[in-house]
Amino acid sequence: MLRIVIADDHPLFRAALAQAVTATVERAELLEAPDFDTTLERLLEHAPIDLVLLDLHMPGSQGLAGLARLRGLHPEVAVVVVSANEDPRVIRRALDHGAAGFIPKSAGLDELGTAIQAVLDCRTWIPERLASAVDAEHADDEDAVLAQRIGQLTPQQYKVLARVADGQLNKQIADDLGIQERTVKAHMSEIFQRLGVRNRTQAGVAFRRLELIDPAGKMVDG
């Protein structure tokens, strides 16, 4: 019995992915998550998980930062990125950050099934029509190092960093997370050390580097 998490904030697309999984996998337990925090909860509460189908643009994911975070916490879990963004550079970055495949939201049910089966067979999958363009993109070593460092943050540190990137002050972060302001300061010190930065501005810029512009031209929800 395979255990698969479908992480997407759109119910209709979650249903389409579930249909593709059901048609492809003979025995599978499907778990759904409408946001990034719920995705992490599913991974903890229902371990072991075999596969996560991850929408880069759902609430809390913050683009590739969410992928880096998930891979850092659960390196043993295969993650397939699902996105309406078909930019070859985005796909290249997702693969470099540990994604086992990339499924565009424009894919039909047959293509969804093919992609899921390929990943379950331990093969990397991207649409054939995009393969040449993705191969032509060069890996960004600085980007990869940053993704690795963000992946090593604790869940609370990740939440603090995301709010720093949004411009919140320590008191606002403390109120938002229900913790003491001194705890926020302690998290910030650890974040600076882990990311190799010296201040809040540099930390926010580093985090924003892994965010993406969605196809409608809006920044990923935070």
Short mmCIF file of the C-alpha atoms (twelve columns), coordinates in Angstrom:
data_MODEL
# 
_entry.id   MODEL 
# 
loop_
_atom_site.group_PDB 
_atom_site.id 
_atom_site.type_symbol 
_atom_site.label_atom_id 
_atom_site.label_alt_id 
_atom_site.label_comp_id 
_atom_site.label_asym_id 
_atom_site.label_seq_id 
_atom_site.Cartn_x 
_atom_site.Cartn_y 
_atom_site.Cartn_z 
_atom_site.pdbx_PDB_model_num 
ATOM 1   C CA . MET A 1   0.000   0.000  0.000   1 
ATOM 2   C CA . LEU A 2   1.527   3.289  -1.116  1 
ATOM 3   C CA . ARG A 3   0.765   6.423  0.872   1 
ATOM 4   C CA . ILE A 4   0.565   9.594  -1.244  1 
ATOM 5   C CA . VAL A 5   -0.074  13.214 -0.221  1 
ATOM 6   C CA . ILE A 6   -1.820  15.477 -2.725  1 
ATOM 7   C CA . ALA A 7   -0.879  19.024 -1.692  1 
ATOM 8   C CA . ASP A 8   -2.802  21.661 -3.643  1 
ATOM 9   C CA . ASP A 9   -5.139  24.464 -2.625  1 
ATOM 10  C CA . HIS A 10  -7.542  23.918 -5.543  1 
ATOM 11  C CA . PRO A 11  -10.116 21.160 -4.783  1 
ATOM 12  C CA . LEU A 12  -10.787 20.446 -8.462  1 
ATOM 13  C CA . PHE A 13  -7.126  19.878 -9.226  1 
ATOM 14  C CA . ARG A 14  -6.709  17.728 -6.119  1 
ATOM 15  C CA . ALA A 15  -9.586  15.629 -7.470  1 
ATOM 16  C CA . ALA A 16  -7.878  15.358 -10.868 1 
ATOM 17  C CA . LEU A 17  -4.618  14.242 -9.262  1 
ATOM 18  C CA . ALA A 18  -6.496  11.738 -7.102  1 
ATOM 19  C CA . GLN A 19  -8.175  10.323 -10.196 1 
ATOM 20  C CA . ALA A 20  -4.808  9.989  -11.949 1 
ATOM 21  C CA . VAL A 21  -3.253  8.258  -8.924  1 
ATOM 22  C CA . THR A 22  -6.194  5.871  -8.556  1 
ATOM 23  C CA . ALA A 23  -5.981  4.926  -12.235 1 
ATOM 24  C CA . THR A 24  -2.198  4.436  -12.042 1 
ATOM 25  C CA . VAL A 25  -1.556  2.827  -8.664  1 
ATOM 26  C CA . GLU A 26  -3.306  -0.403 -7.783  1 
ATOM 27  C CA . ARG A 27  -3.266  0.142  -4.023  1 
ATOM 28  C CA . ALA A 28  -2.784  3.632  -2.634  1 
ATOM 29  C CA . GLU A 29  -3.891  5.580  0.416   1 
ATOM 30  C CA . LEU A 30  -4.498  9.198  -0.591  1 
ATOM 31  C CA . LEU A 31  -4.137  12.098 1.832   1 
ATOM 32  C CA . GLU A 32  -5.013  15.670 0.867   1 
ATOM 33  C CA . ALA A 33  -3.595  19.003 2.046   1 
ATOM 34  C CA . PRO A 34  -4.803  22.494 1.004   1 
ATOM 35  C CA . ASP A 35  -1.741  24.377 2.286   1 
ATOM 36  C CA . PHE A 36  1.913   23.868 3.169   1 
ATOM 37  C CA . ASP A 37  1.496   23.606 6.949   1 
ATOM 38  C CA . THR A 38  -1.125  20.871 6.527   1 
ATOM 39  C CA . THR A 39  1.221   19.071 4.142   1 
ATOM 40  C CA . LEU A 40  3.898   18.925 6.832   1 
ATOM 41  C CA . GLU A 41  1.296   17.698 9.334   1 
ATOM 42  C CA . ARG A 42  0.277   14.879 6.988   1 
ATOM 43  C CA . LEU A 43  3.917   13.828 6.650   1 
ATOM 44  C CA . LEU A 44  4.344   13.662 10.415  1 
ATOM 45  C CA . GLU A 45  1.009   12.095 11.313  1 
ATOM 46  C CA . HIS A 46  0.896   9.450  8.577   1 
ATOM 47  C CA . ALA A 47  4.536   8.412  8.174   1 
ATOM 48  C CA . PRO A 48  5.898   6.772  6.185   1 
ATOM 49  C CA . ILE A 49  4.810   8.733  3.094   1 
ATOM 50  C CA . ASP A 50  5.959   7.477  -0.303  1 
ATOM 51  C CA . LEU A 51  5.160   10.462 -2.518  1 
ATOM 52  C CA . VAL A 52  4.093   14.102 -2.254  1 
ATOM 53  C CA . LEU A 53  2.505   15.920 -5.190  1 
ATOM 54  C CA . LEU A 54  3.365   19.517 -4.251  1 
ATOM 55  C CA . ASP A 55  1.825   22.687 -5.658  1 
ATOM 56  C CA . LEU A 56  4.496   25.412 -5.534  1 
ATOM 57  C CA . HIS A 57  1.917   28.179 -5.311  1 
ATOM 58  C CA . MET A 58  -0.373  26.989 -2.539  1 
ATOM 59  C CA . PRO A 59  -0.567  29.059 0.678   1 
ATOM 60  C CA . GLY A 60  2.554   28.788 2.822   1 
ATOM 61  C CA . SER A 61  4.753   27.161 0.188   1 
ATOM 62  C CA . GLN A 62  6.542   30.328 -0.902  1 
ATOM 63  C CA . GLY A 63  7.660   28.759 -4.136  1 
ATOM 64  C CA . LEU A 64  10.897  26.811 -4.050  1 
ATOM 65  C CA . ALA A 65  11.438  27.672 -0.388  1 
ATOM 66  C CA . GLY A 66  8.644   25.243 0.495   1 
ATOM 67  C CA . LEU A 67  10.209  22.516 -1.629  1 
ATOM 68  C CA . ALA A 68  13.584  23.101 0.029   1 
ATOM 69  C CA . ARG A 69  11.955  22.986 3.463   1 
ATOM 70  C CA . LEU A 70  10.080  19.768 2.751   1 
ATOM 71  C CA . ARG A 71  13.157  18.067 1.302   1 
ATOM 72  C CA . GLY A 72  15.220  19.157 4.305   1 
ATOM 73  C CA . LEU A 73  12.722  17.710 6.770   1 
ATOM 74  C CA . HIS A 74  11.900  14.551 4.803   1 
ATOM 75  C CA . PRO A 75  14.746  13.676 2.406   1 
ATOM 76  C CA . GLU A 76  13.447  10.113 2.136   1 
ATOM 77  C CA . VAL A 77  10.123  11.196 0.572   1 
ATOM 78  C CA . ALA A 78  9.825   11.604 -3.203  1 
ATOM 79  C CA . VAL A 79  8.376   15.001 -4.140  1 
ATOM 80  C CA . VAL A 80  6.864   15.845 -7.509  1 
ATOM 81  C CA . VAL A 81  6.286   19.541 -8.144  1 
ATOM 82  C CA . VAL A 82  2.926   20.466 -9.646  1 
ATOM 83  C CA . SER A 83  2.687   23.980 -11.085 1 
ATOM 84  C CA . ALA A 84  1.071   26.133 -13.745 1 
ATOM 85  C CA . ASN A 85  4.470   27.797 -14.178 1 
ATOM 86  C CA . GLU A 86  6.173   26.004 -17.091 1 
ATOM 87  C CA . ASP A 87  9.250   28.230 -17.239 1 
ATOM 88  C CA . PRO A 88  12.224  25.891 -17.977 1 
ATOM 89  C CA . ARG A 89  14.364  27.763 -15.428 1 
ATOM 90  C CA . VAL A 90  11.770  27.119 -12.720 1 
ATOM 91  C CA . ILE A 91  11.691  23.422 -13.626 1 
ATOM 92  C CA . ARG A 92  15.513  23.256 -13.612 1 
ATOM 93  C CA . ARG A 93  15.627  24.884 -10.174 1 
ATOM 94  C CA . ALA A 94  12.951  22.526 -8.818  1 
ATOM 95  C CA . LEU A 95  14.922  19.491 -9.986  1 
ATOM 96  C CA . ASP A 96  18.157  20.932 -8.572  1 
ATOM 97  C CA . HIS A 97  16.387  21.380 -5.213  1 
ATOM 98  C CA . GLY A 98  15.476  17.705 -5.072  1 
ATOM 99  C CA . ALA A 99  12.178  17.337 -6.917  1 
ATOM 100 C CA . ALA A 100 11.762  13.896 -8.494  1 
ATOM 101 C CA . GLY A 101 9.656   15.328 -11.296 1 
ATOM 102 C CA . PHE A 102 7.634   18.260 -12.576 1 
ATOM 103 C CA . ILE A 103 4.009   18.056 -13.685 1 
ATOM 104 C CA . PRO A 104 2.463   21.103 -15.384 1 
ATOM 105 C CA . LYS A 105 -1.138  21.826 -14.464 1 
ATOM 106 C CA . SER A 106 -1.942  21.813 -18.168 1 
ATOM 107 C CA . ALA A 107 -1.289  18.043 -18.266 1 
ATOM 108 C CA . GLY A 108 -4.169  15.710 -19.092 1 
ATOM 109 C CA . LEU A 109 -5.082  12.652 -17.037 1 
ATOM 110 C CA . ASP A 110 -2.999  10.298 -19.188 1 
ATOM 111 C CA . GLU A 111 0.098   12.456 -18.812 1 
ATOM 112 C CA . LEU A 112 -0.505  12.790 -15.062 1 
ATOM 113 C CA . GLY A 113 -0.657  9.019  -14.785 1 
ATOM 114 C CA . THR A 114 2.515   8.571  -16.830 1 
ATOM 115 C CA . ALA A 115 4.368   11.074 -14.660 1 
ATOM 116 C CA . ILE A 116 3.271   9.496  -11.383 1 
ATOM 117 C CA . GLN A 117 4.183   6.000  -12.553 1 
ATOM 118 C CA . ALA A 118 7.622   7.160  -13.726 1 
ATOM 119 C CA . VAL A 119 8.440   8.682  -10.340 1 
ATOM 120 C CA . LEU A 120 7.169   5.633  -8.464  1 
ATOM 121 C CA . ASP A 121 9.537   3.615  -10.680 1 
ATOM 122 C CA . CYS A 122 12.360  5.852  -9.359  1 
ATOM 123 C CA . ARG A 123 12.736  7.804  -12.601 1 
ATOM 124 C CA . THR A 124 12.830  11.581 -12.959 1 
ATOM 125 C CA . TRP A 125 9.958   12.893 -15.073 1 
ATOM 126 C CA . ILE A 126 9.340   16.158 -16.891 1 
ATOM 127 C CA . PRO A 127 7.177   16.735 -19.996 1 
ATOM 128 C CA . GLU A 128 8.989   15.611 -23.137 1 
ATOM 129 C CA . ARG A 129 8.103   18.877 -24.884 1 
ATOM 130 C CA . LEU A 130 10.034  20.835 -22.225 1 
ATOM 131 C CA . ALA A 131 13.007  18.493 -21.812 1 
ATOM 132 C CA . SER A 132 15.391  20.247 -24.235 1 
ATOM 133 C CA . ALA A 133 14.725  23.689 -22.803 1 
ATOM 134 C CA . VAL A 134 15.202  22.414 -19.237 1 
ATOM 135 C CA . ASP A 135 18.446  20.638 -20.151 1 
ATOM 136 C CA . ALA A 136 19.740  23.895 -21.630 1 
ATOM 137 C CA . GLU A 137 19.344  25.662 -18.294 1 
ATOM 138 C CA . HIS A 138 22.409  25.711 -16.072 1 
ATOM 139 C CA . ALA A 139 22.345  24.814 -12.396 1 
ATOM 140 C CA . ASP A 140 22.783  27.730 -10.002 1 
ATOM 141 C CA . ASP A 141 25.242  26.660 -7.300  1 
ATOM 142 C CA . GLU A 142 24.432  29.614 -5.033  1 
ATOM 143 C CA . ASP A 143 20.729  28.827 -5.315  1 
ATOM 144 C CA . ALA A 144 21.363  25.187 -4.430  1 
ATOM 145 C CA . VAL A 145 23.428  26.076 -1.351  1 
ATOM 146 C CA . LEU A 146 20.713  28.467 -0.168  1 
ATOM 147 C CA . ALA A 147 18.029  25.816 -0.632  1 
ATOM 148 C CA . GLN A 148 20.098  23.371 1.420   1 
ATOM 149 C CA . ARG A 149 20.533  25.906 4.231   1 
ATOM 150 C CA . ILE A 150 16.830  26.766 4.316   1 
ATOM 151 C CA . GLY A 151 16.049  23.068 4.351   1 
ATOM 152 C CA . GLN A 152 18.043  22.751 7.589   1 
ATOM 153 C CA . LEU A 153 15.952  25.310 9.502   1 
ATOM 154 C CA . THR A 154 13.557  24.079 12.165  1 
ATOM 155 C CA . PRO A 155 9.815   24.511 11.433  1 
ATOM 156 C CA . GLN A 156 9.628   27.495 13.811  1 
ATOM 157 C CA . GLN A 157 12.726  29.111 12.323  1 
ATOM 158 C CA . TYR A 158 11.235  28.733 8.862   1 
ATOM 159 C CA . LYS A 159 8.037   30.501 9.984   1 
ATOM 160 C CA . VAL A 160 10.053  33.308 11.554  1 
ATOM 161 C CA . LEU A 161 12.157  33.732 8.399   1 
ATOM 162 C CA . ALA A 162 9.071   33.845 6.173   1 
ATOM 163 C CA . ARG A 163 7.633   36.642 8.298   1 
ATOM 164 C CA . VAL A 164 10.930  38.536 8.298   1 
ATOM 165 C CA . ALA A 165 10.858  38.373 4.503   1 
ATOM 166 C CA . ASP A 166 7.333   39.838 4.643   1 
ATOM 167 C CA . GLY A 167 8.693   42.806 6.606   1 
ATOM 168 C CA . GLN A 168 7.259   41.963 10.031  1 
ATOM 169 C CA . LEU A 169 8.987   43.244 13.168  1 
ATOM 170 C CA . ASN A 170 9.950   40.947 16.034  1 
ATOM 171 C CA . LYS A 171 6.915   41.945 18.126  1 
ATOM 172 C CA . GLN A 172 4.572   41.267 15.191  1 
ATOM 173 C CA . ILE A 173 6.179   37.870 14.608  1 
ATOM 174 C CA . ALA A 174 5.910   36.999 18.292  1 
ATOM 175 C CA . ASP A 175 2.219   37.920 18.371  1 
ATOM 176 C CA . ASP A 176 1.557   36.057 15.121  1 
ATOM 177 C CA . LEU A 177 3.261   32.844 16.307  1 
ATOM 178 C CA . GLY A 178 2.198   33.074 19.951  1 
ATOM 179 C CA . ILE A 179 5.752   33.132 21.318  1 
ATOM 180 C CA . GLN A 180 7.898   35.544 23.340  1 
ATOM 181 C CA . GLU A 181 9.780   38.329 21.566  1 
ATOM 182 C CA . ARG A 182 13.040  37.079 23.082  1 
ATOM 183 C CA . THR A 183 12.334  33.695 21.455  1 
ATOM 184 C CA . VAL A 184 12.013  35.413 18.081  1 
ATOM 185 C CA . LYS A 185 15.385  37.098 18.662  1 
ATOM 186 C CA . ALA A 186 16.957  33.732 19.526  1 
ATOM 187 C CA . HIS A 187 15.520  32.233 16.331  1 
ATOM 188 C CA . MET A 188 16.851  35.164 14.324  1 
ATOM 189 C CA . SER A 189 20.389  34.647 15.660  1 
ATOM 190 C CA . GLU A 190 20.256  30.991 14.645  1 
ATOM 191 C CA . ILE A 191 18.796  31.868 11.229  1 
ATOM 192 C CA . PHE A 192 21.582  34.366 10.544  1 
ATOM 193 C CA . GLN A 193 24.180  31.732 11.400  1 
ATOM 194 C CA . ARG A 194 22.599  28.985 9.316   1 
ATOM 195 C CA . LEU A 195 22.051  31.166 6.257   1 
ATOM 196 C CA . GLY A 196 25.440  32.873 6.522   1 
ATOM 197 C CA . VAL A 197 23.920  36.378 6.645   1 
ATOM 198 C CA . ARG A 198 24.444  39.320 9.010   1 
ATOM 199 C CA . ASN A 199 21.088  41.038 9.299   1 
ATOM 200 C CA . ARG A 200 17.345  40.901 8.699   1 
ATOM 201 C CA . THR A 201 17.579  42.507 5.275   1 
ATOM 202 C CA . GLN A 202 20.032  39.904 4.003   1 
ATOM 203 C CA . ALA A 203 17.926  37.101 5.485   1 
ATOM 204 C CA . GLY A 204 14.792  38.422 3.782   1 
ATOM 205 C CA . VAL A 205 16.562  38.792 0.443   1 
ATOM 206 C CA . ALA A 206 17.893  35.231 0.700   1 
ATOM 207 C CA . PHE A 207 14.417  33.860 1.365   1 
ATOM 208 C CA . ARG A 208 12.858  35.876 -1.468  1 
ATOM 209 C CA . ARG A 209 15.417  34.381 -3.841  1 
ATOM 210 C CA . LEU A 210 13.536  31.084 -3.685  1 
ATOM 211 C CA . GLU A 211 10.104  32.599 -4.200  1 
ATOM 212 C CA . LEU A 212 8.491   32.553 -7.616  1 
ATOM 213 C CA . ILE A 213 6.187   34.723 -9.652  1 
ATOM 214 C CA . ASP A 214 3.030   32.808 -10.453 1 
ATOM 215 C CA . PRO A 215 1.720   32.684 -14.064 1 
ATOM 216 C CA . ALA A 216 -0.761  35.476 -13.288 1 
ATOM 217 C CA . GLY A 217 2.103   37.738 -12.274 1 
ATOM 218 C CA . LYS A 218 1.415   37.679 -8.548  1 
ATOM 219 C CA . MET A 219 3.938   36.679 -5.900  1 
ATOM 220 C CA . VAL A 220 3.324   33.373 -4.171  1 
ATOM 221 C CA . ASP A 221 1.143   33.652 -1.068  1 
ATOM 222 C CA . GLY A 222 3.024   33.782 2.219   1 
# 
